[in-house]
């Protein structure tokens, strides 16, 4: 460690460049991990608020809430500790100059799907909705009247709730009566028993229903089946893993070049009786110092960037994941030092000093 640190202090510019590259890679890894978490939250926030174990959809819906249609009469075929009915549709909401994609949830106010209202009040009658508070950033306020692209109904925002987005769209919570009016219009009375799914809170999901037309889907599996969720997650994770490999290669190249430049010096040191293992430990220690400093700086820059980024950029930093990725970055950097270690071991002192 002593030899490693002394060389770093003597060649500040050279090692600062290596540290800077590792810092940039770690910053990119941390930021991508935050982006991956943020985009995932956009899809699943409203589902996570359910605190449910499963959702029951029709067998033929292919795990799609939007494609699932059933009657409330099927509740009798579900055996669970707690159940809540859910109707869902997608639409574009406007309040004049502002326009936003939304997901409308039709629920029973007394069931567990009802969110906590952080501003305003809960819906009490038809055509009243509680909206995700992200709509406030888009110019929507309490008391606004909303027009929907798929309906002639006018909805009024009476309250706001936090963290309620489904498949990246802000959620509007309304009564089942409102949901039926929006979806079916003039024939709403004839369709008042229609819903899209039944959300379940139960310790076990193995025997929730014996009805062959229904299928109980674990919540995590339901989330992974949301359009684009899995593909988006895999893409960003692949980029992160690819950066790990790049980090290892860059460190390996830089350290190998530095080692080759110092072959004669290492030869002299080995001729003086300094062992290859000591010199190898010095290179590994040097790599650890550089990668640790670069990763810590990248970590700090990521948190600073996250604090000043606008709310429109969906980043959410999970400190546990970031610390794990930081540890991996340091490890792969040290793995990259293996080539330099092998070079040191193979140095012949006589040849290195021109003997």
C-alpha positions as semicolon CSV with decimal commas, in nm:
position;residue;x (nm);y (nm);z (nm)
1;X;0,000;0,000;0,000
2;X;0,290;0,235;0,084
3;X;0,455;0,188;-0,255
4;X;0,119;0,226;-0,435
5;X;0,035;0,553;-0,259
6;X;0,381;0,700;-0,306
7;X;0,365;0,639;-0,681
8;X;0,019;0,796;-0,702
9;X;0,146;1,110;-0,527
10;X;0,449;1,130;-0,755
11;X;0,250;1,091;-1,079
12;X;-0,061;1,292;-0,993
13;X;-0,168;1,383;-1,347
14;X;-0,138;1,030;-1,482
15;X;-0,341;0,874;-1,204
16;X;-0,588;1,162;-1,195
17;X;-0,680;1,080;-1,554
18;X;-0,744;0,716;-1,464
19;X;-0,951;0,821;-1,162
20;X;-1,146;1,067;-1,377
21;X;-1,240;0,795;-1,626
22;X;-1,352;0,563;-1,344
23;X;-1,549;0,852;-1,195
24;X;-1,733;0,912;-1,523
25;X;-1,812;0,542;-1,562
26;X;-1,940;0,515;-1,204
27;X;-2,147;0,831;-1,249
28;X;-2,308;0,683;-1,561
29;X;-2,374;0,351;-1,385
30;X;-2,533;0,522;-1,084
31;X;-2,741;0,753;-1,301
32;X;-2,864;0,465;-1,518
33;X;-2,958;0,270;-1,206
34;X;-3,155;0,573;-1,084
35;X;-3,321;0,607;-1,423
36;X;-3,410;0,237;-1,425
37;X;-3,566;0,267;-1,079
38;X;-3,749;0,587;-1,170
39;X;-3,895;0,446;-1,490
40;X;-3,999;0,129;-1,308
41;X;-4,177;0,341;-1,046
42;X;-4,367;0,522;-1,321
43;X;-4,519;0,190;-1,419
44;X;-4,590;0,039;-1,080
45;X;-4,655;0,314;-0,824
46;X;-5,032;0,270;-0,821
47;X;-5,003;-0,108;-0,802
48;X;-4,759;-0,089;-0,509
49;X;-5,012;0,127;-0,322
50;X;-5,254;-0,167;-0,325
51;X;-5,023;-0,370;-0,099
52;X;-5,191;-0,668;-0,262
53;X;-5,070;-1,024;-0,307
54;X;-5,251;-1,098;-0,633
55;X;-5,494;-0,975;-0,893
56;X;-5,762;-1,191;-1,052
57;X;-5,820;-1,144;-1,425
58;X;-5,995;-1,347;-1,690
59;X;-5,801;-1,644;-1,825
60;X;-5,810;-1,512;-2,182
61;X;-5,678;-1,163;-2,093
62;X;-5,312;-1,273;-2,103
63;X;-5,239;-1,089;-1,775
64;X;-5,365;-0,759;-1,922
65;X;-5,592;-0,557;-1,695
66;X;-5,722;-0,358;-1,990
67;X;-5,818;-0,675;-2,181
68;X;-5,989;-0,840;-1,885
69;X;-6,369;-0,811;-1,859
70;X;-6,582;-0,972;-1,591
71;X;-6,892;-0,928;-1,381
72;X;-6,900;-0,841;-1,013
73;X;-7,104;-1,159;-0,970
74;X;-6,775;-1,351;-0,996
75;X;-6,674;-1,217;-0,656
76;X;-6,856;-1,513;-0,509
77;X;-6,601;-1,742;-0,678
78;X;-6,307;-1,575;-0,503
79;X;-6,202;-1,691;-0,158
80;X;-5,963;-1,444;0,002
81;X;-5,914;-1,242;0,320
82;X;-5,977;-0,911;0,141
83;X;-6,100;-0,836;-0,209
84;X;-6,150;-0,513;-0,401
85;X;-6,307;-0,465;-0,742
86;X;-6,130;-0,259;-1,005
87;X;-6,232;-0,103;-1,334
88;X;-5,967;0,056;-1,553
89;X;-5,946;0,250;-1,878
90;X;-5,696;0,477;-2,050
91;X;-5,782;0,821;-2,184
92;X;-5,649;1,170;-2,252
93;X;-5,763;1,432;-2,002
94;X;-5,776;1,804;-2,079
95;X;-5,866;2,107;-1,868
96;X;-5,847;2,366;-2,141
97;X;-5,489;2,432;-2,240
98;X;-5,339;2,129;-2,065
99;X;-5,355;1,773;-2,191
100;X;-5,228;1,454;-2,030
101;X;-5,258;1,076;-2,072
102;X;-5,434;0,930;-1,768
103;X;-5,550;0,596;-1,633
104;X;-5,893;0,596;-1,472
105;X;-5,946;0,353;-1,182
106;X;-6,304;0,272;-1,088
107;X;-6,312;0,150;-0,727
108;X;-6,538;0,116;-0,425
109;X;-6,455;0,390;-0,178
110;X;-6,485;0,158;0,125
111;X;-6,239;-0,101;-0,010
112;X;-5,861;-0,105;0,034
113;X;-5,784;0,034;-0,314
114;X;-5,898;0,377;-0,196
115;X;-5,580;0,591;-0,169
116;X;-5,489;0,836;0,105
117;X;-5,596;1,186;0,004
118;X;-5,314;1,434;0,066
119;X;-5,495;1,743;-0,058
120;X;-5,864;1,819;-0,098
121;X;-6,117;1,544;-0,023
122;X;-6,221;1,198;-0,138
123;X;-6,476;1,162;-0,417
124;X;-6,834;1,148;-0,284
125;X;-7,056;1,146;-0,592
126;X;-7,054;1,072;-0,962
127;X;-6,796;1,246;-1,183
128;X;-6,566;1,340;-0,894
129;X;-6,210;1,210;-0,899
130;X;-5,899;1,198;-0,683
131;X;-5,591;1,253;-0,901
132;X;-5,223;1,174;-0,875
133;X;-5,043;1,488;-0,760
134;X;-4,800;1,472;-1,054
135;X;-5,081;1,633;-1,256
136;X;-5,027;1,953;-1,059
137;X;-4,693;1,994;-1,235
138;X;-4,879;1,975;-1,568
139;X;-5,116;2,260;-1,481
140;X;-5,408;2,070;-1,321
141;X;-5,555;2,200;-0,994
142;X;-5,828;2,126;-0,742
143;X;-6,169;2,207;-0,883
144;X;-6,061;2,169;-1,246
145;X;-6,315;2,020;-1,484
146;X;-6,168;1,752;-1,706
147;X;-6,278;1,640;-2,049
148;X;-6,184;1,289;-2,156
149;X;-6,101;1,183;-2,509
150;X;-6,310;0,867;-2,482
151;X;-6,624;1,012;-2,322
152;X;-6,869;1,300;-2,312
153;X;-6,856;1,299;-1,932
154;X;-6,700;1,591;-1,743
155;X;-6,493;1,500;-1,436
156;X;-6,401;1,728;-1,146
157;X;-6,078;1,697;-0,945
158;X;-6,175;1,709;-0,577
159;X;-5,854;1,570;-0,428
160;X;-5,494;1,466;-0,486
161;X;-5,296;1,164;-0,374
162;X;-4,924;1,084;-0,388
163;X;-4,734;0,828;-0,595
164;X;-5,015;0,694;-0,810
165;X;-4,906;0,622;-1,165
166;X;-4,995;0,315;-1,366
167;X;-4,802;0,217;-1,676
168;X;-4,642;0,567;-1,670
169;X;-4,981;0,745;-1,669
170;X;-5,117;0,946;-1,371
171;X;-5,415;0,773;-1,211
172;X;-5,759;0,926;-1,153
173;X;-5,952;0,743;-0,882
174;X;-6,330;0,749;-0,915
175;X;-6,635;0,553;-0,807
176;X;-6,749;0,254;-1,010
177;X;-7,051;0,461;-1,109
178;X;-6,824;0,725;-1,262
179;X;-6,614;0,458;-1,432
180;X;-6,924;0,307;-1,594
181;X;-7,051;0,648;-1,706
182;X;-6,717;0,727;-1,870
183;X;-6,673;0,387;-2,031
184;X;-7,025;0,299;-2,137
185;X;-7,201;0,634;-2,160
186;X;-7,578;0,604;-2,216
187;X;-7,582;0,228;-2,150
188;X;-7,396;0,260;-1,817
189;X;-7,697;0,130;-1,621
190;X;-7,692;-0,190;-1,824
191;X;-7,317;-0,238;-1,761
192;X;-7,300;-0,139;-1,395
193;X;-7,174;-0,484;-1,293
194;X;-6,877;-0,477;-1,535
195;X;-6,522;-0,456;-1,397
196;X;-6,173;-0,541;-1,519
197;X;-6,029;-0,727;-1,224
198;X;-6,043;-0,823;-0,858
199;X;-5,748;-0,725;-0,638
200;X;-5,671;-0,960;-0,350
201;X;-5,494;-0,932;-0,016
202;X;-5,427;-1,283;0,111
203;X;-5,135;-1,477;0,257
204;X;-5,168;-1,745;-0,011
205;X;-5,261;-1,716;-0,377
206;X;-5,265;-2,087;-0,459
207;X;-5,640;-2,148;-0,421
208;X;-5,806;-1,810;-0,458
209;X;-6,056;-1,927;-0,718
210;X;-6,178;-2,252;-0,868
211;X;-6,349;-2,077;-1,159
212;X;-6,173;-2,185;-1,480
213;X;-6,258;-1,851;-1,644
214;X;-6,051;-1,664;-1,387
215;X;-5,679;-1,663;-1,316
216;X;-5,499;-1,541;-1,002
217;X;-5,178;-1,359;-1,092
218;X;-4,909;-1,271;-0,841
219;X;-4,865;-0,894;-0,825
220;X;-4,499;-0,896;-0,928
221;X;-4,584;-1,113;-1,228
222;X;-4,868;-0,876;-1,316
223;X;-4,631;-0,577;-1,303
224;X;-4,374;-0,753;-1,522
225;X;-4,644;-0,814;-1,782
226;X;-4,724;-0,443;-1,816
227;X;-4,648;-0,320;-2,170
228;X;-4,282;-0,222;-2,203
229;X;-4,196;-0,273;-1,834
230;X;-3,974;-0,580;-1,867
231;X;-3,815;-0,470;-2,194
232;X;-3,730;-0,130;-2,050
233;X;-3,585;-0,280;-1,734
234;X;-3,374;-0,537;-1,922
235;X;-3,238;-0,272;-2,160
236;X;-3,118;-0,041;-1,883
237;X;-2,977;-0,329;-1,678
238;X;-2,788;-0,455;-1,983
239;X;-2,634;-0,110;-2,027
240;X;-2,523;-0,113;-1,662
241;X;-2,367;-0,459;-1,692
242;X;-2,196;-0,355;-2,015
243;X;-2,041;-0,060;-1,832
244;X;-1,897;-0,298;-1,574
245;X;-1,713;-0,477;-1,853
246;X;-1,596;-0,148;-2,005
247;X;-1,464;-0,037;-1,666
248;X;-1,262;-0,356;-1,627
249;X;-1,115;-0,328;-1,978
250;X;-1,020;0,039;-1,940
251;X;-0,845;-0,022;-1,609
252;X;-0,667;-0,326;-1,751
253;X;-0,537;-0,127;-2,052
254;X;-0,418;0,172;-1,848
255;X;-0,244;-0,038;-1,582
256;X;-0,086;-0,268;-1,839
257;X;0,060;0,028;-2,027
258;X;0,193;0,175;-1,702
259;X;0,340;-0,161;-1,604
260;X;0,515;-0,204;-1,939
261;X;0,666;0,143;-1,901
262;X;0,806;0,042;-1,560
263;X;0,943;-0,301;-1,653
264;X;1,305;-0,192;-1,605
265;X;1,223;-0,041;-1,265
266;X;1,042;-0,357;-1,155
267;X;1,341;-0,558;-1,280
268;X;1,578;-0,359;-1,060
269;X;1,347;-0,400;-0,759
270;X;1,323;-0,775;-0,814
271;X;1,703;-0,794;-0,849
272;X;1,728;-0,622;-0,509
273;X;1,521;-0,900;-0,357
274;X;1,173;-0,747;-0,362
275;X;0,930;-1,030;-0,436
276;X;0,682;-1,044;-0,724
277;X;0,399;-1,089;-0,472
278;X;0,488;-0,759;-0,301
279;X;0,493;-0,573;-0,633
280;X;0,167;-0,740;-0,738
281;X;-0,004;-0,641;-0,414
282;X;0,116;-0,287;-0,475
283;X;-0,053;-0,277;-0,818
284;X;-0,375;-0,423;-0,677
285;X;-0,370;-0,174;-0,388
286;X;-0,309;0,108;-0,635
287;X;-0,610;-0,006;-0,839
288;X;-0,826;-0,022;-0,527
289;X;-0,731;0,334;-0,427
290;X;-0,801;0,476;-0,773
291;X;-1,130;0,290;-0,821
292;X;-1,249;0,372;-0,469
293;X;-1,183;0,744;-0,510
294;X;-1,339;0,749;-0,857
295;X;-1,647;0,560;-0,742
296;X;-1,701;0,779;-0,436
297;X;-1,676;1,097;-0,644
298;X;-1,915;0,950;-0,903
299;X;-2,157;0,857;-0,623
300;X;-2,150;1,212;-0,482
301;X;-2,196;1,372;-0,826
302;X;-2,494;1,146;-0,894
303;X;-2,669;1,249;-0,573
304;X;-2,599;1,617;-0,646
305;X;-2,733;1,578;-1,000
306;X;-3,045;1,404;-0,872
307;X;-3,112;1,691;-0,635
308;X;-3,105;1,956;-0,908
309;X;-3,270;1,766;-1,193
310;X;-3,624;1,878;-1,289
311;X;-3,916;1,660;-1,179
312;X;-3,986;1,574;-1,542
313;X;-3,681;1,344;-1,546
314;X;-3,789;1,018;-1,380
315;X;-3,489;0,931;-1,165
316;X;-3,516;0,765;-0,826
317;X;-3,201;0,659;-0,645
318;X;-3,198;0,341;-0,439
319;X;-2,897;0,376;-0,209
320;X;-2,872;0,000;-0,152
321;X;-2,851;-0,069;-0,526
322;X;-2,604;0,216;-0,576
323;X;-2,374;0,083;-0,304
324;X;-2,393;-0,263;-0,458
325;X;-2,306;-0,128;-0,803
326;X;-2,023;0,078;-0,653
327;X;-1,878;-0,233;-0,489
328;X;-1,901;-0,424;-0,817
329;X;-1,724;-0,141;-1,000
330;X;-1,433;-0,155;-0,754
331;X;-1,415;-0,534;-0,783
332;X;-1,416;-0,539;-1,165
333;X;-1,151;-0,267;-1,168
334;X;-0,929;-0,483;-0,948
335;X;-0,996;-0,779;-1,177
336;X;-0,867;-0,562;-1,460
337;X;-0,537;-0,533;-1,275
338;X;-0,474;-0,906;-1,320
339;X;-0,300;-0,851;-1,656
340;X;-0,050;-0,617;-1,491
341;X;0,009;-0,867;-1,211
342;X;0,082;-1,142;-1,463
343;X;0,327;-0,913;-1,641
344;X;0,512;-0,838;-1,317
345;X;0,536;-1,207;-1,228
346;X;0,693;-1,286;-1,567
347;X;0,958;-1,013;-1,549
348;X;1,314;-1,150;-1,566
349;X;1,535;-0,912;-1,363
350;X;1,842;-0,969;-1,584
351;X;1,656;-0,901;-1,907
352;X;1,467;-0,604;-1,760
353;X;1,787;-0,422;-1,661
354;X;1,961;-0,513;-1,989
355;X;2,179;-0,789;-1,850
